Amino acid sequence: MGVTKSYHFTELQNELASLLKAIAHPARIAIIQHLIKVESCICSAIVDEIPLAQPTISQHLKELKNAGLIKGTIEGNSICYCLNEQGFNKIKGFLEIVSSHLESQKKQCC
């Protein structure tokens, strides 16, 4: 979505679009799944798990962090990443609204 058109939409719509755009890449899904598995992780361990170059992993981590889906803290020379509950709660809330609507529309939809 172009920056010039985003003003047509609510802040929440733009925020959800950014969150979903950030998650919509298989490497980022793999990173999130890895963080779920280990609960937190140092960047070099992520590189060992995902078959991509370190700079590519770093770019995906940056996108996830900028969107608010992960957070990172500096530990010595490394950054320890973990999931950001707030970002995922926003996605969860949106999907719960969609799910609720689908449940109520079961008998009314073509």
C-alpha positions as MATLAB code, in Angstrom:
seq = 'MGVTKSYHFTELQNELASLLKAIAHPARIAIIQHLIKVESCICSAIVDEIPLAQPTISQHLKELKNAGLIKGTIEGNSICYCLNEQGFNKIKGFLEIVSSHLESQKKQCC';
ca = [
       0.000    0.000    0.000;
       1.468    3.335   -0.972;
       2.175    5.880    1.723;
       0.040    8.439   -0.083;
      -3.056    6.214    0.199;
      -2.701    5.091    3.831;
      -4.493    8.208    5.092;
      -7.725    6.790    3.660;
      -7.703    4.098    6.346;
      -7.889    4.105   10.128;
      -4.822    3.891   12.295;
      -5.874    0.382   13.331;
      -6.304   -0.736    9.708;
      -2.848    0.575    8.812;
      -1.313   -1.026   11.902;
      -2.902   -4.426   11.196;
      -1.755   -4.228    7.577;
       1.826   -3.565    8.732;
       1.724   -6.457   11.207;
       0.301   -8.892    8.689;
       2.675   -7.736    5.960;
       5.632   -8.320    8.288;
       4.498  -11.849    9.105;
       3.675  -12.744    5.486;
       6.987  -14.304    4.501;
       8.002  -17.953    4.976;
      11.377  -17.038    6.493;
       9.662  -14.806    9.058;
       7.173  -17.545    9.876;
      10.147  -19.879   10.392;
      11.849  -17.318   12.657;
       8.674  -16.910   14.721;
       8.243  -20.681   14.968;
      11.853  -21.006   16.119;
      11.377  -18.305   18.760;
       8.262  -20.133   19.996;
      10.233  -23.363   20.200;
      13.169  -21.956   22.162;
      11.312  -19.074   23.901;
      14.190  -16.660   23.199;
      17.187  -16.802   20.955;
      20.465  -15.166   20.048;
      20.727  -14.154   16.383;
      23.524  -16.581   15.552;
      21.376  -19.515   16.751;
      18.611  -18.417   14.377;
      21.118  -18.448   11.504;
      21.952  -22.065   12.405;
      18.275  -23.040   12.194;
      17.120  -21.204    9.058;
      18.835  -21.929    5.735;
      19.522  -18.311    4.835;
      22.591  -16.077    5.032;
      23.168  -14.085    8.215;
      22.513  -10.696    6.540;
      19.200  -12.024    5.194;
      18.178  -13.301    8.637;
      19.142   -9.929   10.121;
      16.929   -8.132    7.587;
      13.965  -10.380    8.419;
      14.550   -9.832   12.150;
      14.636   -6.082   11.525;
      11.287   -6.214    9.686;
       9.681   -8.261   12.462;
      11.062   -5.923   15.109;
       9.991   -2.750   13.266;
       6.472   -4.157   12.970;
       6.371   -4.862   16.703;
       6.177   -8.651   16.435;
       9.490   -9.352   18.155;
      11.696   -7.454   20.549;
      15.378   -7.739   21.185;
      17.770   -6.967   23.998;
      21.528   -6.603   23.719;
      23.483   -9.280   25.566;
      27.196   -8.692   25.131;
      27.969   -8.755   21.412;
      24.652  -10.402   20.500;
      20.973   -9.537   20.510;
      18.535  -11.874   22.226;
      15.148  -11.900   20.461;
      11.740  -12.941   21.745;
       8.122  -12.538   20.664;
       6.397   -9.248   21.434;
       3.062  -10.142   23.017;
       1.483   -6.776   22.158;
       1.945   -7.197   18.408;
       0.512  -10.695   18.391;
      -2.404   -9.657   20.597;
      -3.432   -7.119   17.949;
      -3.424   -9.835   15.276;
      -5.245  -12.198   17.628;
      -7.941   -9.599   18.309;
      -8.518   -9.031   14.607;
      -8.700  -12.761   13.878;
     -11.113  -13.274   16.786;
     -13.439  -10.659   15.253;
     -13.242  -12.411   11.876;
     -13.785  -15.825   13.477;
     -16.773  -14.585   15.464;
     -18.301  -13.104   12.325;
     -17.787  -16.355   10.424;
     -19.429  -18.337   13.225;
     -22.480  -16.081   13.232;
     -22.761  -16.123    9.435;
     -22.628  -19.899    8.935;
     -26.284  -20.196    7.965;
     -26.510  -16.892    6.116;
     -23.605  -17.089    3.714;
     -23.895  -18.353    0.154;
];
